Amino acid sequence: MHCVQSQSPGSSGAISSAGEFSPVTFEDVARVDQIVLGAGLFGLAAADFATGSGLRVAIVDPDPVPLSRASFANQARLHLGYHYPRSVGTALQALHYHKRFATEFATHINNQLTKIYAVARYESHTSAQGFEAFCNNVGIPITVADPDEWFQAGTVEQAFICAESAFDARGIRAEMLERLSDRDRLSWHLGTRLERVERDEDCFELRLTDGSVLSAPRVLNATYASINQVVDLFGFEPLPITYELCELVLGRPSDALAPYGITVMDGPFFSVMPFGSTGLHSLSAVDYTPHHRSDGPLPSFPCQAHHPSCSPQALANCGTCPHRPPTLSTEMDQLMRRFLRRELRLEPMRSVLAVRPVLRISSVDDSRPTLVYQHSKKPELISVLSGKINTIYDLESLW
Ligand SMILES: Cc1cc2nc3c(=O)[nH]c(=O)nc-3n(C[C@H](O)[C@H](O)[C@H](O)COP(=O)(O)OP(=O)(O)OC[C@H]3O[C@@H](n4cnc5c(N)ncnc54)[C@H](O)[C@@H]3O)c2cc1C
């Protein structure tokens, strides 16, 4: 096995800006400068940075359509820091990248909402005074508001108008695919997954389930919930992760709720947010959104027993899975109703599900750092475990 760089990436496939993938047959080992595993937003951003630096890149994903897992099935909150009163580091990281992301994807950001953060009167880990001081320290705008406008009497200590917006994942996907569609240094391998890994002193050779073989001196593992499954195939130590099988309820907001995003802090409460620019809102609740937790090292959930191609070694896409757990939309809706005024209602319609990997250390302070971890130098394997969408720029320093 010889790791020869800068040859043709070989025949593989092409993707149109509409996301249509046309595979062609592989006949040989395709040698590239870099292999990106995962076509979520982080994988696509990595492919963008790497091909922009003149490198030949192959991108691999078991799903036929990019951005079909966590980068789509999330709460669409373009974080500015408010969500992390117990982790100033996470808040500052979100703030640091906010403007750049909001500018780069401006047409896919919903700025029309009014965002309310409120501190629950009981059981909150933070106080209204503490939340306000935290926002002032971090430097994010906050205005005290009358809670009676949105909340039932006595449920919250204080409400604040904040400056948070929502991103539209479908629009971002279209923009990224448009951007990458004319990169002739990029080859796509969608609908196929990593089966076996070999290495010599210079490169990794990856065999995919469709029979194709890729070789490169550097592999970026941007597979999020599957991060340790990939690390395992490479034979390295797993990262210390807990996995949560998460449900977000999507529904039609009442006219009174439609202009708002509302989050009750900081404990067993809920958050209701516009789901990008879809006209729907998503609803999550700390006690109900995670259906199951798995303490790893690989993600293991009861529903996998019913799905022949989902296992701790290879996760299928929960978004399209017929064996997903029964919805907890009623419980989430009831919780929301306990806090909000009668006219602020959500009519639940469907749910989106995804597995969220959380670094075990985050259970202490609810932090969500983005981790970029080098497992080996030559050949090089790097994993990225993202905490938030807008930290894609953490990858830029790799090129
Ligand atoms: C319930 C929930 C709510 C969230 N809310 C927010 C929020 O409001 N705001 C925010 O900024 N962030 C939020 N996040 C976090 C955010 O979604 C993630 O940080 C981000 O989407 C991760 O992007 P990614 O590209 O790393 O992962 P993904 O988008 O999941 O992409 C990983 C890709 O890897 C592929 N893959 C899997 N196995 C393999 C393999 N063996 N080989 C190759 N490819 C593979 C998958 O098919 C997938 O396409 C939330 C996450 C969850 C789960």
The ligand as an SDF file (V2000), in Angstrom:
LIG
                    3D

 53 58  0  0  0  0  0  0  0  0999 V2000
  -31.5960   17.5500   19.8770 C   0  0  0  0  0  0  0  0  0  0  0  0
  -30.4760   18.4680   19.4650 C   0  0  0  0  0  0  0  0  0  0  0  0
  -30.6680   19.8410   19.5460 C   0  0  0  0  0  0  0  0  0  0  0  0
  -29.6230   20.6930   19.1720 C   0  0  0  0  0  0  0  0  0  0  0  0
  -29.8640   22.0380   19.1580 N   0  0  0  0  0  0  0  0  0  0  0  0
  -28.9190   22.8630   18.6570 C   0  0  0  0  0  0  0  0  0  0  0  0
  -29.1920   24.2410   18.4840 C   0  0  0  0  0  0  0  0  0  0  0  0
  -30.3030   24.7100   18.7290 O   0  0  0  0  0  0  0  0  0  0  0  0
  -28.1870   25.0270   18.0120 N   0  0  0  0  0  0  0  0  0  0  0  0
  -26.9480   24.5370   17.6840 C   0  0  0  0  0  0  0  0  0  0  0  0
  -26.0790   25.3050   17.2580 O   0  0  0  0  0  0  0  0  0  0  0  0
  -26.6600   23.2260   17.8180 N   0  0  0  0  0  0  0  0  0  0  0  0
  -27.6210   22.3840   18.2890 C   0  0  0  0  0  0  0  0  0  0  0  0
  -27.3530   21.0580   18.3970 N   0  0  0  0  0  0  0  0  0  0  0  0
  -25.9970   20.5880   18.0850 C   0  0  0  0  0  0  0  0  0  0  0  0
  -25.7960   20.5460   16.5650 C   0  0  0  0  0  0  0  0  0  0  0  0
  -26.8910   19.9220   15.9520 O   0  0  0  0  0  0  0  0  0  0  0  0
  -24.5080   19.7920   16.2720 C   0  0  0  0  0  0  0  0  0  0  0  0
  -23.4390   20.4220   16.9410 O   0  0  0  0  0  0  0  0  0  0  0  0
  -24.1630   19.7650   14.7760 C   0  0  0  0  0  0  0  0  0  0  0  0
  -25.2960   19.5180   13.9750 O   0  0  0  0  0  0  0  0  0  0  0  0
  -23.1430   18.6810   14.5090 C   0  0  0  0  0  0  0  0  0  0  0  0
  -22.8680   18.6880   13.1330 O   0  0  0  0  0  0  0  0  0  0  0  0
  -22.0640   17.4900   12.5150 P   0  0  0  0  0  0  0  0  0  0  0  0
  -21.8610   17.7910   11.0840 O   0  0  0  0  0  0  0  0  0  0  0  0
  -20.8650   17.2230   13.3560 O   0  0  0  0  0  0  0  0  0  0  0  0
  -23.0470   16.2310   12.7540 O   0  0  0  0  0  0  0  0  0  0  0  0
  -24.2460   15.6360   11.8390 P   0  0  0  0  0  0  0  0  0  0  0  0
  -25.0370   16.7000   11.2080 O   0  0  0  0  0  0  0  0  0  0  0  0
  -24.9580   14.6130   12.6570 O   0  0  0  0  0  0  0  0  0  0  0  0
  -23.4400   14.9230   10.6910 O   0  0  0  0  0  0  0  0  0  0  0  0
  -22.7270   13.7200   10.9370 C   0  0  0  0  0  0  0  0  0  0  0  0
  -22.7580   12.9390    9.6470 C   0  0  0  0  0  0  0  0  0  0  0  0
  -21.9310   11.7760    9.8020 O   0  0  0  0  0  0  0  0  0  0  0  0
  -22.5460   10.7400    9.0720 C   0  0  0  0  0  0  0  0  0  0  0  0
  -22.0050    9.4520    9.4950 N   0  0  0  0  0  0  0  0  0  0  0  0
  -22.4180    8.6450   10.4930 C   0  0  0  0  0  0  0  0  0  0  0  0
  -21.6570    7.5230   10.5320 N   0  0  0  0  0  0  0  0  0  0  0  0
  -20.7300    7.6540    9.5460 C   0  0  0  0  0  0  0  0  0  0  0  0
  -19.6470    6.8370    9.1000 C   0  0  0  0  0  0  0  0  0  0  0  0
  -19.3370    5.6800    9.6810 N   0  0  0  0  0  0  0  0  0  0  0  0
  -18.9010    7.2590    8.0360 N   0  0  0  0  0  0  0  0  0  0  0  0
  -19.1910    8.4470    7.4320 C   0  0  0  0  0  0  0  0  0  0  0  0
  -20.2020    9.2670    7.8320 N   0  0  0  0  0  0  0  0  0  0  0  0
  -20.9500    8.8770    8.8860 C   0  0  0  0  0  0  0  0  0  0  0  0
  -24.0290   10.9260    9.3590 C   0  0  0  0  0  0  0  0  0  0  0  0
  -24.8320   10.2670    8.3820 O   0  0  0  0  0  0  0  0  0  0  0  0
  -24.1580   12.4310    9.2990 C   0  0  0  0  0  0  0  0  0  0  0  0
  -24.5120   12.8890    8.0090 O   0  0  0  0  0  0  0  0  0  0  0  0
  -28.3730   20.1640   18.7560 C   0  0  0  0  0  0  0  0  0  0  0  0
  -28.2040   18.7710   18.6630 C   0  0  0  0  0  0  0  0  0  0  0  0
  -29.2520   17.9310   18.9790 C   0  0  0  0  0  0  0  0  0  0  0  0
  -29.0760   16.4470   18.7860 C   0  0  0  0  0  0  0  0  0  0  0  0
  1  2  1  0
  2  3  1  0
  2 52  2  0
  3  4  2  0
  4  5  1  0
  4 50  1  0
  5  6  2  0
  6  7  1  0
  6 13  1  0
  7  8  2  0
  7  9  1  0
  9 10  1  0
 10 11  2  0
 10 12  1  0
 12 13  2  0
 13 14  1  0
 14 15  1  0
 14 50  1  0
 15 16  1  0
 16 17  1  0
 16 18  1  0
 18 19  1  0
 18 20  1  0
 20 21  1  0
 20 22  1  0
 22 23  1  0
 23 24  1  0
 24 25  2  0
 24 26  1  0
 24 27  1  0
 27 28  1  0
 28 29  2  0
 28 30  1  0
 28 31  1  0
 31 32  1  0
 32 33  1  0
 33 34  1  0
 33 48  1  0
 34 35  1  0
 35 36  1  0
 35 46  1  0
 36 37  1  0
 36 45  1  0
 37 38  2  0
 38 39  1  0
 39 40  1  0
 39 45  2  0
 40 41  1  0
 40 42  2  0
 42 43  1  0
 43 44  2  0
 44 45  1  0
 46 47  1  0
 46 48  1  0
 48 49  1  0
 50 51  2  0
 51 52  1  0
 52 53  1  0
M  END
$$$$
